[in-house]
Amino acid sequence: MKKSLKVLFLTFVFLSIFEILWGNETQTTYLQEINSLNKLRFRDLVLPLALENNLVKQGTSVEDANNILIKLYPKLKLISQKKYLQYNDIALICMQIYQLEGGLFYSITENRHYSFRELQYKGLISDDIDPMKKISGKQTYELLLKASKL
């Protein structure tokens, strides 16, 4: 009886350590899909982002993922569905999805401009980057990863 309890305990400890070490790696699997894109649209990002944050299940359509994100975060309606994403678009996505605290102006407006300024202030975006600059999939992935850890 004692030996089986000991084996059960050690198995539990091993599985816990395995989840801690490997859980973070699988946590970014869906978002890694966007790394290879030179430019991306909101449509390219919605499904991986929704899957990553456990808002939808595997097999969900892009349209359904888009509708769920817009329903949960209405400010994302401000982002164009047709144009390529810019730094200020990704900043708004980060602030909304990860529910980051902002300063006075962001708290009042919750718009793309002040989202961008907040992420610059937090050191996630360099001060010399133009908010209207198109952002690549790799840069988007890195920024979302940094923002998710705040």
C-alpha positions as CSV (number, residue, x, y, z in Angstrom):
1,M,0.0,0.0,0.0
2,K,2.8,2.4,0.9
3,K,4.8,1.6,-2.2
4,S,1.8,2.2,-4.5
5,L,1.2,5.6,-2.8
6,K,4.8,6.5,-3.3
7,V,4.7,5.6,-7.0
8,L,1.5,7.6,-7.4
9,F,3.0,10.6,-5.7
10,L,6.2,10.4,-7.8
11,T,4.1,10.1,-11.0
12,F,2.1,13.2,-10.0
13,V,5.3,15.1,-9.3
14,F,6.8,14.0,-12.7
15,L,3.6,15.0,-14.6
16,S,3.5,18.4,-12.8
17,I,7.1,19.1,-13.7
18,F,6.5,18.0,-17.3
19,E,3.5,20.3,-17.6
20,I,5.5,23.3,-16.2
21,L,8.5,22.7,-18.5
22,W,6.6,21.8,-21.7
23,G,3.3,23.6,-21.1
24,N,4.7,27.0,-22.0
25,E,6.1,25.7,-25.3
26,T,2.8,24.3,-26.5
27,Q,1.1,27.5,-25.3
28,T,2.4,29.4,-28.3
29,T,1.9,26.7,-31.0
30,Y,-1.0,28.3,-32.7
31,L,0.5,31.8,-32.9
32,Q,3.7,30.4,-34.5
33,E,1.7,30.0,-37.7
34,I,1.9,33.7,-38.3
35,N,5.8,33.9,-38.1
36,S,6.3,33.3,-41.8
37,L,4.0,36.1,-43.0
38,N,5.6,39.3,-44.3
39,K,2.4,41.3,-43.7
40,L,-0.8,40.1,-42.1
41,R,-4.4,41.1,-41.9
42,F,-6.6,40.8,-38.9
43,R,-8.2,37.8,-40.5
44,D,-4.8,36.0,-40.5
45,L,-4.5,36.6,-36.8
46,V,-8.0,35.9,-35.3
47,L,-8.0,32.1,-35.4
48,P,-4.5,31.6,-34.0
49,L,-5.1,34.3,-31.4
50,A,-8.5,32.8,-30.3
51,L,-7.0,29.3,-30.2
52,E,-4.0,30.5,-28.2
53,N,-6.2,32.1,-25.6
54,N,-8.6,29.1,-25.4
55,L,-11.5,31.2,-26.7
56,V,-12.4,28.6,-29.3
57,K,-11.7,25.0,-30.0
58,Q,-9.7,23.4,-32.8
59,G,-11.8,23.3,-36.0
60,T,-13.5,26.7,-35.5
61,S,-13.8,28.7,-38.6
62,V,-12.0,32.1,-39.1
63,E,-15.4,33.9,-39.2
64,D,-16.6,32.3,-35.9
65,A,-13.3,33.2,-34.3
66,N,-13.5,36.7,-35.6
67,N,-17.1,37.1,-34.3
68,I,-16.1,35.7,-30.8
69,L,-13.1,38.1,-30.5
70,I,-15.2,41.1,-31.6
71,K,-18.0,40.1,-29.1
72,L,-15.6,39.7,-26.2
73,Y,-13.5,42.7,-27.1
74,P,-15.7,45.3,-28.9
75,K,-12.8,47.8,-29.3
76,L,-11.3,45.4,-31.9
77,K,-14.0,46.7,-34.3
78,L,-11.7,49.7,-34.8
79,I,-9.2,47.4,-36.6
80,S,-9.7,47.2,-40.4
81,Q,-10.6,43.7,-41.7
82,K,-9.2,44.4,-45.1
83,K,-6.0,46.4,-44.6
84,Y,-2.6,45.0,-43.5
85,L,-2.1,45.4,-39.8
86,Q,0.1,48.2,-38.4
87,Y,1.9,48.5,-35.1
88,N,-0.9,50.6,-33.6
89,D,-3.4,47.8,-34.5
90,I,-1.4,45.1,-32.8
91,A,-0.9,47.4,-29.8
92,L,-4.7,47.7,-29.4
93,I,-5.0,43.9,-29.8
94,C,-2.4,43.4,-27.0
95,M,-4.0,45.9,-24.7
96,Q,-7.5,44.4,-25.2
97,I,-6.7,40.6,-25.3
98,Y,-4.3,40.6,-22.4
99,Q,-6.3,43.3,-20.5
100,L,-3.2,45.4,-19.8
101,E,-3.5,48.4,-17.6
102,G,-3.1,51.8,-19.3
103,G,-2.7,55.4,-18.4
104,L,-5.3,58.0,-18.2
105,F,-5.8,58.7,-21.9
106,Y,-5.9,55.0,-22.8
107,S,-8.4,54.4,-20.0
108,I,-10.7,57.1,-21.4
109,T,-10.4,56.3,-25.1
110,E,-9.1,52.7,-25.4
111,N,-8.0,53.5,-29.0
112,R,-5.1,52.4,-31.2
113,H,-3.0,55.6,-30.7
114,Y,-2.9,55.4,-26.9
115,S,-2.5,51.6,-27.0
116,F,0.6,52.1,-29.1
117,R,1.9,54.8,-26.7
118,E,1.3,52.5,-23.7
119,L,3.3,49.7,-25.2
120,Q,6.1,52.1,-26.0
121,Y,6.0,53.3,-22.4
122,K,6.1,49.7,-21.1
123,G,9.2,49.1,-23.3
124,L,7.5,46.6,-25.7
125,I,7.8,48.8,-28.7
126,S,10.8,50.9,-29.6
127,D,10.4,54.6,-29.5
128,D,11.7,55.0,-33.0
129,I,8.9,52.9,-34.6
130,D,6.2,54.6,-36.6
131,P,2.7,53.5,-35.4
132,M,1.5,53.4,-39.0
133,K,4.3,51.0,-40.1
134,K,3.1,47.6,-41.3
135,I,4.0,44.8,-39.0
136,S,5.3,41.4,-40.0
137,G,4.0,38.1,-38.7
138,K,7.3,37.6,-36.8
139,Q,7.2,41.0,-35.2
140,T,3.5,40.5,-34.3
141,Y,4.3,37.1,-32.7
142,E,7.1,38.6,-30.6
143,L,5.0,41.5,-29.5
144,L,2.1,39.3,-28.5
145,L,4.4,37.0,-26.6
146,K,5.9,39.9,-24.7
147,A,2.5,41.4,-23.9
148,S,1.1,38.1,-22.7
149,K,3.9,38.0,-20.0
150,L,3.0,41.4,-18.5
